[in-house]
């Protein structure tokens, strides 16, 4: 399951530098698949895109987490680091993106070539 940042976020930014996948972005900021990963290309809905192409923000107002890049820190840490450092506990499991530890580890390995 990915993590989501709720609307209780105070925009402190504590979570962003803690993410090993660079899946957390400031509200209104574009994001890329390549940021913080080894990805060069990504296939989305059958279409291959350059991983450096900027994607539209998921939120314009609050920090947000890209679900397709979030691994809940699986393979890096024992717990999601964003949730561990959040002063208002607004980094919580995303009920719309429930995934097994196996899927999260596969995503980590896909994004970070070893």
HELIX and SHEET records of a PDB file:
HELIX    1   1 UNK A   16  UNK A   18  5                                   3    
HELIX    2   2 UNK A   81  UNK A   85  1                                   5    
HELIX    3   3 UNK A  101  UNK A  111  1                                  11    
SHEET    1   A 2 UNK A   3  UNK A   5  0                                        
SHEET    2   A 2 UNK A  91  UNK A  93 -1                                        
SHEET    1   B 2 UNK A  24  UNK A  25  0                                        
SHEET    2   B 2 UNK A  64  UNK A  65 -1                                        
SHEET    1   C 2 UNK A  41  UNK A  44  0                                        
SHEET    2   C 2 UNK A  47  UNK A  50 -1                                        
END                                                                             
